Amino acid sequence: MRLKFIALNAVLLIGILVIAWQARTRWQEAHTRREANLNTAIRPVAPPPLVPAPKPDAAPAAKYADVATKDLFAKDRNPVVIVDPPKVEKPKEMPPLPVVYGVLGLPSGVRAIMSEKAGGTSAPFREGDTIGEFKIVSLDQRNVTFEWDGKEISRKIDDLIDRSGPADTAGGGRANVQASAPPQIAAAQPQIQMQQNQQQNTVQTNTVQSVAAGPGGEIGPPGQSQRQCNPADNSPAGTVVQGYRKTLIPSPFGNFCRWVPAQ
């Protein structure tokens, strides 16, 4: 029994010695290979030639349609472009034409007593002056032409006279225009009677009496066919005699009586 243990121990010792010898042998071989690899010079290898990569084809626009129409972050996004309609500017509205209270034929030219609106302050205007938004382009004793916003507006003086006063029933329903002198020219009233007397100095009368209605002598520039009134003529404004109509023209200096051709 003792011999078996001794034999077994001998076998184990031999096995251990064999394993140690094999381990040493392999270690030496690995050390030799490592030394050989470390001391070996490496030859540089030439790199292969560079070849540019092929350029990718441009993607067609149709592939991006879903990006515009199916955007996950904006559900209301779509390819339909909404164009705002063109703005239409409202045409400028023309203000009321000025009101005329009378026309004066002076040696320096024709003057029209006008106001920007009915009941406003009146003043004399001539051709080239501006009243409100209107510029007087041309002016005579019967017609006036205004310029407004690049447009010319022609009117008759008779159509622009303020007839807001009471109606004259004896004159066929025609308005009897009564214009009072503006405050700024009220101081000129002493000269009114003097000018009226100078126009009526051709008629001599001592008593005021009623005479037959009718035009007097021709006055004014040639071709206008205006006639003066007789001093004692008491016919109402609007009376038509011999193809002439009696008209009272208001002015800051009083009402001037004229017989104009009836239209």
C-alpha positions in Angstrom: 0.0 0.0 0.0 2.8 2.3 0.8 4.5 1.4 -2.4 1.4 2.5 -4.4 1.4 5.9 -2.7 5.1 6.4 -3.5 4.5 5.3 -7.1 1.6 7.7 -7.5 3.6 10.6 -6.1 6.4 9.8 -8.5 4.0 9.8 -11.4 2.5 13.2 -10.3 6.0 14.7 -9.9 7.0 13.5 -13.4 3.8 15.0 -14.8 4.5 18.4 -13.2 8.1 18.3 -14.5 6.8 17.6 -18.0 4.2 20.5 -17.9 6.9 22.9 -16.6 9.3 21.8 -19.4 6.6 22.3 -22.1 5.6 25.7 -20.7 9.2 26.8 -20.7 9.7 25.6 -24.3 6.6 27.5 -25.6 7.6 30.6 -23.7 11.0 30.6 -25.3 9.4 30.1 -28.8 7.0 33.0 -28.2 9.9 35.2 -27.0 11.9 34.3 -30.1 9.0 35.2 -32.5 8.4 38.5 -30.7 12.0 39.4 -30.9 12.0 38.5 -34.6 8.9 40.7 -35.3 10.3 43.7 -33.4 13.6 43.7 -35.2 12.1 43.2 -38.7 12.0 46.3 -41.0 8.5 47.0 -42.6 8.4 47.9 -46.2 6.1 50.9 -47.1 3.3 49.9 -49.3 2.2 52.3 -52.0 -1.4 53.4 -51.6 -3.9 52.7 -54.3 -4.7 55.6 -56.7 -7.6 57.9 -55.5 -10.6 57.6 -57.7 -13.4 60.3 -57.1 -16.7 58.9 -56.1 -19.4 59.2 -58.8 -21.6 62.3 -58.4 -25.1 61.4 -57.4 -27.9 62.4 -59.7 -30.0 65.4 -58.7 -33.2 64.4 -57.1 -36.3 65.5 -59.1 -38.6 68.1 -57.6 -41.5 65.7 -57.6 -39.8 63.8 -54.7 -40.2 66.9 -52.5 -43.9 67.3 -53.0 -44.8 65.3 -49.9 -42.5 67.5 -47.8 -44.6 70.6 -48.7 -48.0 68.9 -48.6 -47.6 66.5 -45.7 -45.5 68.5 -43.2 -45.9 66.9 -39.8 -45.3 70.2 -38.0 -47.8 72.3 -39.9 -51.0 70.6 -40.8 -52.3 73.7 -42.7 -49.3 73.8 -45.0 -50.2 73.2 -48.7 -48.7 74.1 -52.1 -51.6 76.4 -52.9 -50.4 80.0 -52.9 -53.2 82.5 -51.8 -52.7 85.8 -53.6 -54.2 88.8 -52.0 -56.6 90.7 -54.3 -55.4 94.0 -55.6 -56.4 97.0 -53.5 -59.0 99.2 -55.1 -58.7 102.8 -54.0 -62.0 104.5 -53.5 -62.3 107.5 -55.8 -61.9 110.9 -54.2 -65.3 112.5 -53.5 -65.5 116.1 -54.8 -66.6 118.6 -52.2 -69.5 121.0 -52.9 -68.8 123.8 -55.3 -68.3 127.3 -53.9 -71.3 129.6 -53.5 -71.5 132.8 -55.5 -73.1 136.0 -54.1 -72.4 138.3 -57.1 -70.1 139.2 -59.9 -68.3 142.6 -60.4 -67.1 143.7 -63.8 -64.2 146.0 -62.8 -61.6 147.6 -65.1 -58.9 145.4 -63.5 -61.0 142.3 -64.4 -64.0 140.3 -63.3 -64.4 139.7 -59.6 -66.7 137.1 -58.1 -67.9 137.3 -54.5 -67.7 133.7 -53.3 -67.8 131.6 -50.2 -66.4 128.1 -49.8 -69.8 127.0 -48.5 -73.3 128.5 -47.9 -73.3 130.8 -44.9 -69.5 131.0 -44.8 -67.3 134.1 -45.0 -67.4 135.6 -48.5 -64.6 137.5 -50.3 -63.8 138.6 -53.8 -62.0 136.2 -56.0 -60.6 136.5 -59.5 -59.1 134.2 -62.2 -56.2 132.2 -60.8 -57.2 132.4 -57.2 -57.9 129.3 -55.0 -61.0 128.9 -52.9 -61.0 125.8 -50.7 -59.9 122.8 -52.9 -60.9 124.6 -56.1 -58.8 126.8 -58.4 -60.5 129.4 -60.6 -59.2 128.7 -64.1 -61.5 131.1 -66.0 -64.1 133.6 -64.9 -66.5 136.0 -66.6 -69.8 137.5 -65.8 -71.8 134.4 -66.8 -69.5 131.4 -66.4 -66.8 130.1 -64.2 -64.4 127.1 -64.6 -62.8 125.5 -61.6 -60.0 123.0 -61.5 -60.1 120.2 -58.9 -58.0 117.1 -58.7 -56.7 117.6 -62.3 -60.3 118.0 -63.6 -62.0 121.1 -64.9 -65.6 121.8 -63.8 -67.5 124.5 -65.7 -70.7 126.0 -64.3 -72.9 129.0 -64.9 -72.8 131.8 -62.4 -76.5 131.7 -62.2 -76.3 128.0 -61.0 -73.9 128.8 -58.2 -75.9 131.7 -56.7 -77.1 131.0 -53.1 -80.9 130.7 -53.3 -81.5 129.6 -49.8 -83.7 132.7 -49.1 -87.5 132.8 -49.3 -89.1 132.1 -52.7 -90.5 135.0 -54.8 -94.0 133.8 -55.9 -94.6 136.8 -58.1 -91.6 136.0 -60.1 -92.7 132.5 -61.1 -91.3 130.7 -58.0 -87.8 132.0 -58.6 -85.8 132.6 -55.4 -85.3 136.2 -54.5 -81.6 136.3 -53.6 -80.8 138.6 -50.7 -77.2 138.7 -49.7 -76.0 140.8 -46.8 -72.6 142.4 -46.7 -70.0 140.4 -44.8 -68.7 142.0 -41.6 -65.2 142.6 -43.0 -66.6 144.9 -45.8 -69.5 146.4 -43.9 -67.4 149.6 -43.6 -67.7 150.1 -47.4 -71.4 150.6 -47.3 -71.1 154.5 -47.6 -69.6 153.9 -51.0 -72.5 151.6 -52.1 -75.0 154.3 -52.6 -72.4 156.5 -54.4 -71.8 153.7 -57.0 -75.5 153.1 -57.4 -76.1 156.8 -57.9 -73.4 156.9 -60.6 -75.1 154.1 -62.5 -78.5 155.8 -62.3 -77.5 159.3 -63.0 -78.7 159.0 -66.6 -82.3 158.9 -65.4 -83.7 162.2 -64.0 -86.8 161.9 -61.8 -88.2 164.1 -59.0 -90.9 161.8 -57.7 -91.1 158.1 -57.1 -93.8 156.6 -59.2 -94.7 153.2 -60.6 -93.8 152.7 -64.2 -94.3 149.8 -66.6 -91.8 147.0 -66.3 -89.2 146.8 -69.1 -85.4 146.9 -69.7 -83.5 150.1 -70.1 -80.5 150.9 -72.2 -77.8 148.3 -73.1 -74.8 148.1 -70.8 -71.8 145.9 -70.3 -69.3 144.6 -72.8 -70.5 144.2 -76.4 -72.2 140.8 -77.1 -73.5 140.2 -73.6 -76.8 142.0 -74.3 -77.4 143.1 -70.8 -79.7 146.1 -70.1 -80.0 148.4 -67.1 -83.1 148.8 -64.9 -85.2 151.9 -64.7 -84.8 153.6 -61.3 -88.6 153.5 -60.6 -89.2 150.0 -62.0 -91.0 148.2 -59.2 -91.5 144.9 -61.1 -90.4 141.8 -59.1 -87.3 139.8 -59.9 -87.9 137.2 -62.5 -90.3 139.3 -64.7 -89.8 138.6 -68.4 -90.3 141.5 -70.8 -89.3 141.7 -74.5 -87.1 138.6 -74.2 -85.3 139.9 -71.1 -85.6 138.7 -67.5 -85.1 141.0 -64.5 -82.4 139.7 -62.2 -81.1 141.0 -58.9 -77.4 140.3 -58.5 -76.3 140.3 -54.8 -72.9 141.7 -53.9 -71.2 143.2 -50.8 -72.2 146.6 -52.1 -75.9 145.8 -52.4 -78.2 144.3 -55.1 -77.5 145.3 -58.7 -80.5 145.1 -61.0 -79.9 143.8 -64.5 -82.1 142.7 -67.4 -80.5 139.6 -69.0 -81.6 137.5 -72.0 -84.3 135.0 -70.9 -83.2 131.4 -71.5 
